Amino acid sequence: MKLRSTALVKGFRQSTPYVNAHRGKVMVIMLGGEAFDAPNFTNIISDIALLHSLGVKIVLVHGARPQINRMLNSNNCATPYHKGIRVTDSKSLGLVMQAAGQLQLGITAQLSMSLNNTPMAGNQLNVVSGNFIIAQPLGVDDGIDYCHSGRVRRIDVDGINRTLDQGSIVLLGPVASSVTGECFNLLSEEVATQVAIRLHADKLIGFCSEQGILDDKGDVIAELLPSEAESILHGMENNFDPDETESTGTLRFLRGAVSACRAGVPRSHLISYNIDGALIQELFSFDGIGTQVVMASAEQIRTAEINDIGGILDLIRPLEEKGILVRRSREQLEQEISHFTIIDKDGLVIGCAALYPYIDDKMAEMACVAIHPDYRDDSRGLDLLHHVKQRSRKLGIKQIFVLTTHSLHWFREQGFEEISVAELPMEKQGLYNFQRRSKILALSVE
């Protein structure tokens, strides 16, 4: 009986490179109080536990803005804002500590759950909270005393790393003590950003109500460079409302993501707390689901290296089995790897092409062109062709030719024109397979 591959099996196989890539890495996850109120919160906690079981070192930073607001309102305690930051006086500080403490205990309880028939079954997580953060007061600004609102002064990096190395999750909240023994109300986004920077974390991850940052059409912007993120920030700041916790939280996280990125954190992700499995989809799928801020694009075109052979083989094998590409052995690829250009997306090979020059004839063959099926609707084939043309010019090549059985129209759309076998370099003429009857097309690169 022939067994069919299921979506579950396919998902496991596609996620394997990411499981290997994320194992042992440090991720700082920022959970605002809005996420705690969301119906999907228990699923988020389960996904965080799953990450931990896969070997990810997790620092979980939680906010408590809506819970603090409710606590203050129920006690008829109003707190003014100055430049978007709550002024926390002595009276409100006790209520802030109460709200933040309750939330911290609630998160710890959720992470400690290990009931059968739940995603947390068999889970034995140690959650450690402590005085890892030392705070200092914000002081007085424009004549306004922030009182017990503070900022991060020092982070016990060694203590956090020791705790992570022992297999525990570190849980940090928005209240921290100072060297004088006082407590201060901090911006949780600042705590998460500074912890990510000083730990040299691999990722900073935040949650918001949307899938990420949306464009004018309501579509998710998958990737932002710091300069692009700053342009969006300027627009958000023009509509800044300190009483709107969701928008201000997103703004602060995006601002922190830019700072983290420029300080060396490779990736900062913003995803939705309303979408079940958003964290897993963002980290373990080709395209993710949210917005990431990166110093350089996660997708790049570069010359292939010996470690890329496995990815190239995974890409071209299905096309070889269909007879679209001529079969190449691993040994042949190892010998010819310097001829290959690949599209690398976050460590995965999603496109490739080879260039074989015939220097004396000032011609070169573009061969083994392949794009991953999930990425064929975009312009990556054109990007590869452009890169191959650049390489050809550097070699003094005047004309690129291709042999194809299935992609005749695509190459003709790019300006290639059919030529005869006799117009090929003599060396290539002797290798032409008349049984395969490939169409031959050429393109001037001058």
TORTIPA-398306 format. One line per field, with one value per residue (C-alpha): residue number from 1; chain; x, y negated, z. Coordinates in steps of 0.1 Angstrom, whole numbers, plus 5000, padded with zeros to 4 digits. Each point is the difference from the previous one (the first is absolute). Example, Ala and Ser with C-alpha at 12.3 -4.5 7.8 and 13.67 -1.06 7.14 Angstrom:
BEGIN
num c(1/2)
cadena c(A/A)
X c(5123/5014)
Y c(5045/4966)
Z c(5078/4993)
//
This chain:
BEGIN
num c(1/2/3/4/5/6/7/8/9/10/11/12/13/14/15/16/17/18/19/20/21/22/23/24/25/26/27/28/29/30/31/32/33/34/35/36/37/38/39/40/41/42/43/44/45/46/47/48/49/50/51/52/53/54/55/56/57/58/59/60/61/62/63/64/65/66/67/68/69/70/71/72/73/74/75/76/77/78/79/80/81/82/83/84/85/86/87/88/89/90/91/92/93/94/95/96/97/98/99/100/101/102/103/104/105/106/107/108/109/110/111/112/113/114/115/116/117/118/119/120/121/122/123/124/125/126/127/128/129/130/131/132/133/134/135/136/137/138/139/140/141/142/143/144/145/146/147/148/149/150/151/152/153/154/155/156/157/158/159/160/161/162/163/164/165/166/167/168/169/170/171/172/173/174/175/176/177/178/179/180/181/182/183/184/185/186/187/188/189/190/191/192/193/194/195/196/197/198/199/200/201/202/203/204/205/206/207/208/209/210/211/212/213/214/215/216/217/218/219/220/221/222/223/224/225/226/227/228/229/230/231/232/233/234/235/236/237/238/239/240/241/242/243/244/245/246/247/248/249/250/251/252/253/254/255/256/257/258/259/260/261/262/263/264/265/266/267/268/269/270/271/272/273/274/275/276/277/278/279/280/281/282/283/284/285/286/287/288/289/290/291/292/293/294/295/296/297/298/299/300/301/302/303/304/305/306/307/308/309/310/311/312/313/314/315/316/317/318/319/320/321/322/323/324/325/326/327/328/329/330/331/332/333/334/335/336/337/338/339/340/341/342/343/344/345/346/347/348/349/350/351/352/353/354/355/356/357/358/359/360/361/362/363/364/365/366/367/368/369/370/371/372/373/374/375/376/377/378/379/380/381/382/383/384/385/386/387/388/389/390/391/392/393/394/395/396/397/398/399/400/401/402/403/404/405/406/407/408/409/410/411/412/413/414/415/416/417/418/419/420/421/422/423/424/425/426/427/428/429/430/431/432/433/434/435/436/437/438/439/440/441/442/443/444/445/446)
cadena c(A/A/A/A/A/A/A/A/A/A/A/A/A/A/A/A/A/A/A/A/A/A/A/A/A/A/A/A/A/A/A/A/A/A/A/A/A/A/A/A/A/A/A/A/A/A/A/A/A/A/A/A/A/A/A/A/A/A/A/A/A/A/A/A/A/A/A/A/A/A/A/A/A/A/A/A/A/A/A/A/A/A/A/A/A/A/A/A/A/A/A/A/A/A/A/A/A/A/A/A/A/A/A/A/A/A/A/A/A/A/A/A/A/A/A/A/A/A/A/A/A/A/A/A/A/A/A/A/A/A/A/A/A/A/A/A/A/A/A/A/A/A/A/A/A/A/A/A/A/A/A/A/A/A/A/A/A/A/A/A/A/A/A/A/A/A/A/A/A/A/A/A/A/A/A/A/A/A/A/A/A/A/A/A/A/A/A/A/A/A/A/A/A/A/A/A/A/A/A/A/A/A/A/A/A/A/A/A/A/A/A/A/A/A/A/A/A/A/A/A/A/A/A/A/A/A/A/A/A/A/A/A/A/A/A/A/A/A/A/A/A/A/A/A/A/A/A/A/A/A/A/A/A/A/A/A/A/A/A/A/A/A/A/A/A/A/A/A/A/A/A/A/A/A/A/A/A/A/A/A/A/A/A/A/A/A/A/A/A/A/A/A/A/A/A/A/A/A/A/A/A/A/A/A/A/A/A/A/A/A/A/A/A/A/A/A/A/A/A/A/A/A/A/A/A/A/A/A/A/A/A/A/A/A/A/A/A/A/A/A/A/A/A/A/A/A/A/A/A/A/A/A/A/A/A/A/A/A/A/A/A/A/A/A/A/A/A/A/A/A/A/A/A/A/A/A/A/A/A/A/A/A/A/A/A/A/A/A/A/A/A/A/A/A/A/A/A/A/A/A/A/A/A/A/A/A/A/A/A/A/A/A/A/A/A/A/A/A/A/A/A/A/A/A/A/A/A/A/A/A/A/A/A/A/A/A/A/A/A/A/A/A/A/A/A/A)
X c(5000/5014/5000/4993/5020/4979/5001/5013/5029/5007/5000/5024/5024/4999/5005/5031/5026/4984/5000/5037/5007/4981/5013/5022/4992/4989/4966/4985/4962/4980/4964/4979/4971/4977/5011/4992/4964/4997/4981/5031/5023/5001/5010/5028/5013/4998/5021/5026/5002/5004/5029/5016/4997/5017/5031/4993/5012/4972/4998/4963/4993/4965/4982/4969/4987/4963/5000/5016/4974/4972/5016/5004/4965/4984/5018/4992/5036/5009/5035/5011/5022/5030/5015/4981/5013/4979/5009/5000/4996/5002/4963/4998/5033/4983/4972/5025/5020/4968/4988/5035/5004/4967/5008/5035/4984/4974/5026/5021/4969/4993/5035/4999/4970/5005/4966/4995/4981/5014/5029/5019/4998/5032/5014/5024/5010/5019/4990/5025/4992/5025/5018/5017/4991/5012/4980/5006/4975/4992/5003/4985/4993/4987/4991/4980/5012/4995/5002/5001/5001/5035/5023/5025/5033/5017/4992/5015/5010/5021/4971/4976/5023/5007/4962/4995/5029/4983/4969/4977/4979/5008/4968/5004/4973/4996/5009/5037/5019/5028/5033/4982/4974/4972/4977/4994/4974/5019/4989/4999/5010/5031/5008/4996/5021/5028/5001/5001/5029/5021/4994/5010/4967/4993/4964/4977/4964/4969/4963/4973/4963/5008/5022/5028/5004/4975/5003/4974/4981/4998/5026/5028/5034/5022/5034/5012/5035/5006/4996/4967/4988/5009/4979/4970/5008/4999/4964/4990/5014/4979/4969/5014/4975/5015/4966/4997/5021/5000/5013/5025/5013/5005/5017/5024/5008/5007/5023/5017/5004/5018/5024/5005/5007/5026/5016/5006/4968/4996/4962/4971/4965/4965/4971/4964/4988/4966/5012/5003/5036/5013/5033/5005/4991/5023/5030/4996/4987/5015/4983/4988/4968/5010/5025/5037/5025/5034/5033/5003/4974/4993/5002/5032/5015/5036/5025/4994/5023/5007/4976/4972/5001/4973/4977/5007/4993/4967/4990/5010/4992/4962/5008/5025/4975/4976/5026/5000/5036/5030/5009/5031/5017/5011/5036/4994/4985/5029/5024/4978/4988/5019/4979/4967/4981/4973/4972/5004/4970/5009/5023/4978/5008/4968/5016/5031/5017/5034/5023/5025/5023/5017/5025/5016/4966/4989/4968/4986/4973/4974/4988/4982/4976/4975/4977/4982/4963/4988/5020/4993/4974/5025/5030/5027/5007/5007/5022/5021/5003/5011/5027/5012/5002/5022/5023/5002/5010/5028/5013/4999/4971/4981/4971/4982/4982/4976/4988/4964/4971/4973/5008/5002/4974/5015/5034/4986/4981/5034/5015/5015/4999/5003/5033/5012/5024/5026/5001/5010/5037/5016/5006/4962/4990/5017/4980/4965/4975/4980/4976/4990/4995/5003/4993/5030/4996/5025/5001/5026/5013/5020)
Y c(5000/4966/4975/4964/4972/4980/4963/5008/5019/4973/4974/5020/5004/4963/4989/5022/4974/4975/5024/5005/4963/4989/5026/4984/4965/4972/4984/4972/5001/4969/5006/4970/5001/4998/5035/5013/4989/5016/5034/5014/4994/5036/5011/4974/5014/5036/4988/4984/5033/5018/4976/5008/5038/4995/4986/4962/4979/4977/4967/4990/4964/4991/4966/4992/4967/5009/5019/4970/4976/5022/5001/4963/4993/5024/4981/4965/4993/4979/4998/4973/5006/4980/5006/5033/5013/5005/4979/5026/4984/5018/5007/5015/5019/5025/5006/5004/5026/5018/5002/5010/5026/5017/5002/5015/5026/5008/5005/5022/5021/5004/5010/5025/5018/5036/5016/5030/4995/4964/4987/4996/5037/5013/4965/4993/4964/4980/4963/4977/4964/4979/4968/5003/4964/4970/4968/4963/4971/4981/4969/4966/4989/4966/4994/5033/5025/5035/5012/5038/5004/5012/5014/5029/4993/5034/5035/5031/5016/5028/5009/5002/5021/5024/5004/5007/5025/5019/5005/4974/4973/4965/4980/4962/4974/4963/4993/5000/4989/4975/5000/4979/5027/4981/5014/4984/5004/5007/5002/5037/4993/4983/5030/5025/4979/4994/5037/5011/4976/5008/5037/4999/5018/5016/4988/4974/5010/4978/5005/4976/5002/5001/5025/4975/4966/4994/4980/4976/5030/5018/5026/5011/4985/5031/4983/4965/4985/4976/4969/5013/5008/4965/4985/5020/4989/4963/5006/5018/4973/4974/5018/5009/5005/5009/5013/5025/5029/5021/4974/4987/5035/5007/4967/5006/5035/4989/4972/5026/5024/4973/4994/5037/5006/4972/5013/5034/5021/5017/5002/4984/5014/4985/5025/5002/5013/5006/5026/5036/5013/4966/5005/5035/4988/4971/5020/5033/4992/4987/4966/4996/4981/4966/4972/5002/4972/5009/4982/5018/5018/5036/5008/4996/5011/5013/5024/5035/5017/5036/5000/4990/5033/5017/4971/4999/5038/4996/4973/5017/5037/4997/4982/5027/5027/4983/4998/4962/4998/5023/5021/4989/5021/4986/5006/4980/4972/4999/4996/4973/4981/4968/4998/4998/4969/5005/4981/5005/4993/5001/5029/5019/5003/4989/4994/5009/4996/5011/4981/5020/4976/5007/4973/5004/4998/4971/5021/5016/5025/4992/5034/5017/4971/5009/4981/5015/5006/4976/4971/5003/4973/4972/4986/5023/5016/4965/4993/5031/4990/4965/5014/5025/4972/4980/5029/5005/4964/5003/5030/4982/5021/4986/5025/5023/5031/5025/5035/5005/5025/4983/4963/4988/4972/4986/4997/4984/4975/4990/4992/5034/5011/5034/5011/5032/5026/4988/4966/5015/5002/5031/5016/4997/5012/5033/5004/4991/5028/5004/5025/4974/4974/4970/4966/4977/4963/4973/4964/4973/4986/4971)
Z c(5000/4990/5029/4993/5016/5023/5007/5035/4985/4975/5027/5022/4971/4990/5036/5006/4988/5023/5030/4994/4995/5032/5023/5027/4989/5024/4993/5019/4998/5009/5011/5007/5025/4970/4990/5035/4995/4966/4996/4982/5030/5011/4965/5001/5033/4985/4970/5022/5019/4967/4990/5033/4995/4966/5017/4997/5029/5009/5019/5003/5008/5009/5001/5020/4986/4997/5033/5017/4984/5013/5035/5001/4987/5026/5027/4986/4995/4970/4986/4976/4970/4989/4966/4998/5033/5031/5030/5029/5034/5033/5001/4965/5004/5025/4975/4971/5021/5008/4964/4987/5028/4993/4963/5007/5023/4973/4973/5023/5007/4963/4993/5029/4987/4989/4998/4978/4967/4998/4980/5033/5009/5015/5002/5028/4996/5026/4998/5017/5009/5021/5003/4966/4992/5020/4994/5004/5001/4968/5021/4991/4964/4990/5037/5002/5026/4988/5036/5000/4962/4991/4974/4998/5017/5000/4990/5016/4967/5017/5023/4972/4979/5029/5004/4963/4999/5028/4978/5016/4985/5014/5007/5003/5008/4998/5036/5012/5030/5003/5019/5026/5006/4983/4973/4966/4973/4967/4964/4992/4964/5013/5022/4972/4976/5025/5010/4964/4992/5031/4997/4963/4994/4967/4999/5016/4996/5008/4997/4989/4989/4963/4981/5000/4984/4972/4968/4986/4985/5033/4990/5023/4993/5002/5005/5009/5001/5029/4978/4986/5036/5010/4972/5013/5036/4990/4986/5032/5023/4982/5012/5034/5028/5034/5012/4971/5014/4969/4975/5025/5007/4964/4994/5030/4989/4964/5014/5021/4971/4980/5030/5005/4963/4998/5032/4985/5006/4966/4999/5018/4993/5006/4999/5011/5034/4984/4974/5013/4993/4988/5019/4985/4965/5002/5011/4983/4965/4968/5000/5036/5008/5015/4995/5007/5003/4987/4994/4967/4979/5011/4963/4980/4968/5003/4986/5013/5025/5008/5029/4976/4980/5021/4995/4962/4998/5018/4976/4967/5007/4993/4967/4991/5007/4976/4973/5001/5011/4992/5030/5020/5026/5034/4988/4969/5020/5023/4971/4984/5031/4991/4968/5019/5012/5026/5016/5037/5022/5036/4995/4975/4963/4981/4966/4980/4966/4987/4976/4979/4981/4966/5002/4966/4983/5024/5007/5031/5007/5026/5013/5029/5006/5027/5023/5030/4991/5028/4985/4963/4998/5008/4981/5014/4966/4986/5031/4992/4964/5009/5023/4974/4974/5024/5006/4962/4994/5026/4981/4966/4988/4971/4998/5023/4987/5015/4991/5011/4994/5021/5005/4964/5004/5032/4985/4968/5022/5015/4965/4992/4963/4985/4985/4984/5014/4975/5018/5033/5011/4984/5033/5008/4965/5008/5032/4985/5006/4968/5016/5026/4973/5023/4985/4999/5007/5004/5014/4995/5033/4985)
//
